[in-house]
């Protein structure tokens, strides 16, 4: 069975990717520091605890498992924190990724699937965001991801490291089988925060900014189901295994929903009131981020099947009610 090294495999997206890899016939090897990951989410293959900045540890893991590819999810991803502590993001995300990329090249593991972000595009209102859109991030999180994209291109030119870069829009939902789900410490994502408020685990959801230039004054985002997202990663791995060239793909649905629209839909799905309060804008937040690309569908054959707002909320609510994330 071919092995794939999954950095951040104990995290939200990484754990779902491990499940998808196992179902596709690969053995996922999770490499995670557990700083933000969750050990109980490692269920689908071997686990190696370690930090990306520990090159010796990385080298030993590559030697032990001889993976055919890397899926790189491990990163700090709090936009607000990246604005107040940029050095942390450049050290952890960029330096950590350099260690990983160098270790992969030295081990002869020349297929690399990278978890990037639509935050590399910055705030471009009334622009259809596709893979050729200008990248002008407005926070250190987005800037760190763009730097890693550039690093991958440099390592391809120098050493032949082929890569697929996925620029995500907002990821939501949970495994419909309930084996893994969304869990962050601290929680910052809209839908789980909202479900906490619905369930009385927090006093209220805070809506950050109600004066944006949108129909209802709140930010608009493109939401994609985590299971659809990781299906694209398996397709990206097969793309590289088939000898195809390095490629960038946006992963979004092309439909944007405002914070207020998500609140309204959550009220419908859960049949419960959503306690919320209004707060000021957060530094680094964009007004609108929506994908205008169909490249993943046309070239990878990606077909998102669960990325409707009601389905994403319903799956997240089912996971939330299971209590798994509290263990």
C-alpha positions as CSV (number, residue, x, y, z in Angstrom):
1,X,0.0,0.0,0.0
2,X,1.5,3.4,-1.0
3,X,2.0,5.8,1.9
4,X,1.3,9.5,1.9
5,X,2.8,11.8,4.6
6,X,0.0,14.0,5.9
7,X,1.2,17.0,7.9
8,X,-1.5,18.4,10.2
9,X,-3.3,15.1,9.9
10,X,-4.6,15.5,13.4
11,X,-6.4,18.7,12.5
12,X,-9.8,19.4,11.0
13,X,-9.1,19.1,7.3
14,X,-6.1,16.8,7.6
15,X,-8.1,14.2,9.5
16,X,-10.8,14.2,6.9
17,X,-8.0,13.9,4.2
18,X,-6.6,10.8,6.0
19,X,-10.0,9.2,5.9
20,X,-10.4,9.9,2.2
21,X,-6.9,8.6,1.5
22,X,-7.5,5.4,3.3
23,X,-10.8,4.9,1.4
24,X,-8.8,5.5,-1.8
25,X,-6.3,2.7,-1.0
26,X,-3.5,4.7,0.4
27,X,-1.9,4.5,3.9
28,X,-1.9,8.0,5.4
29,X,0.9,8.7,7.9
30,X,0.0,11.7,10.1
31,X,2.8,14.0,11.2
32,X,1.5,16.5,13.7
33,X,2.8,18.5,16.7
34,X,-0.6,18.4,18.4
35,X,-0.2,22.1,19.2
36,X,-3.6,22.7,17.5
37,X,-4.3,19.1,16.4
38,X,-6.3,16.5,18.2
39,X,-4.9,13.0,18.8
40,X,-8.3,11.4,18.8
41,X,-8.7,12.4,15.2
42,X,-5.9,10.1,14.1
43,X,-7.8,7.0,13.2
44,X,-6.8,6.0,9.7
45,X,-3.1,5.2,9.7
46,X,0.2,5.6,11.7
47,X,0.9,8.7,13.8
48,X,4.2,10.4,14.2
49,X,4.3,13.4,16.6
50,X,6.8,16.1,15.6
51,X,7.3,19.7,14.6
52,X,8.0,20.9,11.1
53,X,10.9,22.9,12.4
54,X,12.6,19.7,13.6
55,X,14.4,18.6,10.4
56,X,16.0,15.6,12.1
57,X,12.6,14.3,13.1
58,X,11.3,14.9,9.6
59,X,14.2,13.0,8.0
60,X,13.6,10.0,10.2
61,X,9.9,9.9,9.3
62,X,10.6,10.0,5.6
63,X,13.2,7.3,6.0
64,X,10.9,5.1,8.0
65,X,7.8,5.3,5.8
66,X,9.2,6.2,2.3
67,X,6.0,8.0,1.3
68,X,5.2,8.5,-2.4
69,X,3.8,12.0,-1.7
70,X,3.2,14.7,0.9
71,X,-0.1,16.4,1.7
72,X,0.8,19.5,3.6
73,X,-2.0,20.9,5.8
74,X,0.0,21.9,8.9
75,X,-0.1,25.6,9.5
76,X,-1.2,28.4,11.9
77,X,-4.3,29.9,10.3
78,X,-5.7,32.7,12.6
79,X,-6.0,35.8,10.6
80,X,-6.2,38.1,13.6
81,X,-3.2,36.5,15.3
82,X,-1.3,36.8,12.1
83,X,-1.8,40.6,12.1
84,X,-0.6,41.0,15.7
85,X,2.2,38.4,15.6
86,X,3.5,38.1,12.0
87,X,6.8,36.6,13.1
88,X,5.0,33.5,14.4
89,X,3.4,32.9,11.0
90,X,6.6,33.5,9.0
91,X,8.5,31.1,11.3
92,X,5.9,28.4,11.7
93,X,4.3,28.4,8.3
94,X,7.2,29.5,6.0
95,X,10.2,28.1,7.8
96,X,8.4,25.0,8.7
97,X,7.4,24.4,5.1
98,X,11.0,25.0,4.0
99,X,12.2,22.2,6.3
100,X,9.4,19.9,5.0
101,X,10.1,20.6,1.3
102,X,13.8,20.2,1.7
103,X,13.3,16.9,3.6
104,X,10.9,15.6,0.9
105,X,13.4,16.5,-1.9
106,X,16.3,14.8,-0.1
107,X,14.2,11.7,0.4
108,X,13.2,11.6,-3.2
109,X,9.5,12.2,-2.4
110,X,8.8,14.4,-5.4
111,X,4.9,14.8,-5.4
112,X,3.6,17.5,-3.1
113,X,0.0,18.5,-2.5
114,X,-0.3,21.9,-0.7
115,X,-3.1,23.4,1.3
116,X,-3.1,27.1,0.4
117,X,-5.9,29.7,0.7
118,X,-8.0,32.3,-1.1
119,X,-6.5,34.7,1.5
120,X,-3.6,35.0,-0.9
121,X,-5.9,37.1,-3.2
122,X,-6.5,39.7,-0.6
123,X,-9.5,42.0,-0.7
124,X,-10.6,42.4,-4.4
125,X,-14.2,43.5,-4.5
126,X,-16.3,42.9,-7.6
127,X,-13.5,40.7,-9.1
128,X,-14.1,37.1,-10.2
129,X,-11.3,35.2,-8.4
130,X,-9.7,32.5,-10.5
131,X,-6.3,31.0,-10.4
132,X,-4.8,33.8,-12.5
133,X,-6.1,36.6,-10.2
134,X,-3.5,38.9,-8.7
135,X,-2.3,37.7,-5.3
136,X,-2.1,40.6,-2.9
137,X,-2.7,39.3,0.6
138,X,-3.7,41.8,3.3
139,X,-2.6,39.6,6.3
140,X,0.4,37.6,7.3
141,X,-1.5,34.3,7.1
142,X,-2.2,34.9,3.4
143,X,1.3,36.2,2.8
144,X,2.9,33.2,4.4
145,X,0.8,30.9,2.2
146,X,1.8,32.8,-1.0
147,X,5.4,32.6,0.0
148,X,5.1,28.8,0.3
149,X,3.6,28.7,-3.2
150,X,6.6,30.6,-4.5
151,X,8.9,28.2,-2.6
152,X,7.3,25.2,-4.3
153,X,7.9,26.8,-7.7
154,X,11.5,27.4,-6.9
155,X,12.0,23.8,-5.8
156,X,10.4,22.5,-8.9
157,X,12.7,24.6,-11.1
158,X,15.8,23.5,-9.1
159,X,15.0,19.9,-8.3
160,X,11.8,18.8,-10.2
161,X,9.5,18.8,-7.2
162,X,6.0,18.6,-8.8
163,X,3.1,20.0,-6.9
164,X,-0.6,20.7,-6.8
165,X,-1.7,23.9,-4.9
166,X,-5.2,24.1,-3.7
167,X,-6.5,27.6,-2.7
168,X,-9.4,27.0,-0.4
169,X,-12.3,29.2,0.2
170,X,-14.2,28.7,3.5
171,X,-14.3,25.1,4.6
172,X,-17.3,23.8,6.6
173,X,-19.2,20.7,7.5
174,X,-18.1,17.4,9.0
175,X,-17.7,13.7,8.1
176,X,-21.3,12.5,7.6
177,X,-20.3,9.2,9.3
178,X,-19.3,11.1,12.5
179,X,-15.8,9.7,12.7
180,X,-14.1,13.1,12.6
181,X,-15.3,16.6,12.5
182,X,-14.4,20.3,13.1
183,X,-12.6,21.1,16.3
184,X,-10.2,24.0,16.9
185,X,-8.5,25.3,20.0
186,X,-9.5,28.1,20.2
187,X,-12.5,27.9,17.9
188,X,-12.6,30.8,15.3
189,X,-14.8,29.4,12.5
190,X,-18.2,30.9,12.0
191,X,-20.4,27.7,11.9
192,X,-19.0,25.9,15.0
193,X,-19.0,29.2,16.9
194,X,-22.6,29.7,15.9
195,X,-23.6,26.1,16.9
196,X,-21.9,26.6,20.3
197,X,-24.2,29.7,20.7
198,X,-27.3,27.8,19.6
199,X,-26.4,25.0,22.1
200,X,-25.7,27.4,25.0
201,X,-22.0,26.6,25.1
202,X,-21.3,30.3,24.6
203,X,-23.4,33.4,25.4
204,X,-23.6,34.6,21.8
205,X,-22.0,34.6,18.4
206,X,-20.2,37.8,17.6
207,X,-20.8,39.2,14.1
208,X,-17.6,41.1,13.3
209,X,-18.5,44.1,11.2
210,X,-21.9,45.1,9.9
211,X,-20.8,48.0,7.7
212,X,-19.2,46.2,4.8
213,X,-20.2,47.1,1.3
214,X,-22.5,44.1,0.9
215,X,-26.3,43.8,0.7
216,X,-26.7,43.2,4.5
217,X,-23.4,44.8,5.7
218,X,-21.7,41.5,6.7
219,X,-18.8,39.7,5.0
220,X,-19.5,37.3,2.2
221,X,-17.7,34.0,1.8
222,X,-17.8,30.9,-0.5
223,X,-18.3,27.8,1.6
224,X,-17.1,24.3,0.6
225,X,-17.8,21.0,2.4
226,X,-14.7,19.5,4.0
227,X,-15.5,16.1,2.4
228,X,-15.7,17.6,-1.0
229,X,-12.5,19.5,-0.4
230,X,-10.5,16.4,0.6
231,X,-11.9,14.5,-2.4
232,X,-10.2,17.1,-4.5
233,X,-6.9,16.4,-2.7
234,X,-7.1,12.7,-3.6
235,X,-7.7,13.7,-7.2
236,X,-4.7,16.1,-7.0
237,X,-2.5,13.2,-5.8
238,X,-3.7,11.1,-8.7
239,X,-3.0,14.0,-11.0
240,X,0.6,14.0,-9.9
241,X,0.9,10.2,-9.8
242,X,-0.2,10.2,-13.4
243,X,2.8,12.4,-14.4
244,X,0.9,15.6,-15.0
245,X,2.4,19.0,-14.6
246,X,2.2,21.2,-11.5
247,X,-1.0,23.0,-11.2
248,X,-3.0,25.5,-9.1
249,X,-6.7,24.9,-8.3
250,X,-9.2,27.1,-6.5
251,X,-11.7,25.1,-4.4
252,X,-15.0,26.9,-4.0
253,X,-18.5,26.6,-5.2
254,X,-18.9,30.0,-6.8
255,X,-21.7,30.9,-4.5
256,X,-21.2,33.4,-1.7
257,X,-23.2,33.8,1.6
258,X,-23.1,36.6,4.1
259,X,-22.7,36.0,7.8
260,X,-26.3,37.0,8.3
261,X,-27.4,34.5,5.6
262,X,-25.5,31.7,7.4
263,X,-27.2,32.6,10.6
264,X,-30.6,32.5,9.0
265,X,-29.9,29.1,7.4
266,X,-28.6,27.7,10.7
267,X,-31.9,28.8,12.4
268,X,-33.7,26.8,9.7
269,X,-31.6,23.7,9.9
270,X,-31.4,23.4,13.7
271,X,-34.9,24.9,14.3
272,X,-33.3,26.9,17.1
273,X,-32.7,30.6,17.7
274,X,-29.1,31.9,17.1
275,X,-28.0,34.3,19.9
276,X,-25.7,36.8,18.4
277,X,-24.3,40.3,19.0
278,X,-22.7,42.8,16.7
279,X,-19.0,43.8,17.0
280,X,-16.4,45.9,15.1
281,X,-14.6,44.6,12.1
282,X,-11.5,42.5,12.6
283,X,-8.2,43.6,11.1
284,X,-7.4,41.6,8.0
285,X,-10.9,40.5,7.1
286,X,-11.9,40.9,3.5
287,X,-15.3,42.0,2.3
288,X,-16.0,39.3,-0.2
289,X,-14.2,36.1,-1.2
290,X,-15.9,34.0,-3.8
291,X,-14.4,31.6,-6.4
292,X,-15.1,32.2,-10.1
293,X,-13.1,29.1,-11.2
294,X,-14.2,25.8,-12.7
295,X,-10.7,24.5,-13.3
296,X,-10.9,21.8,-10.6
297,X,-14.1,20.5,-12.1
298,X,-13.0,20.6,-15.7
299,X,-9.4,19.3,-15.3
300,X,-9.5,17.2,-12.1
301,X,-13.0,16.0,-12.6
302,X,-13.9,17.3,-9.1
303,X,-17.6,17.1,-8.4
304,X,-18.6,18.6,-5.0
305,X,-21.8,16.8,-3.8
306,X,-22.2,18.1,-0.2
307,X,-21.4,21.8,-0.6
308,X,-24.8,23.3,-0.1
309,X,-25.2,25.6,2.9
310,X,-27.9,23.5,4.5
311,X,-25.9,20.2,4.1
312,X,-22.8,21.7,5.6
313,X,-24.6,23.1,8.6
314,X,-26.6,19.9,9.0
315,X,-23.4,17.7,9.0
316,X,-21.7,20.2,11.4
317,X,-24.7,20.2,13.7
318,X,-24.8,16.4,13.8
319,X,-21.1,16.3,14.7
320,X,-21.6,19.1,17.3
321,X,-24.4,17.2,19.0
322,X,-22.4,13.9,19.1
323,X,-20.2,15.4,21.8
324,X,-17.0,13.9,20.2
325,X,-15.3,17.2,20.1
326,X,-15.6,17.6,23.9
327,X,-13.8,14.4,24.8
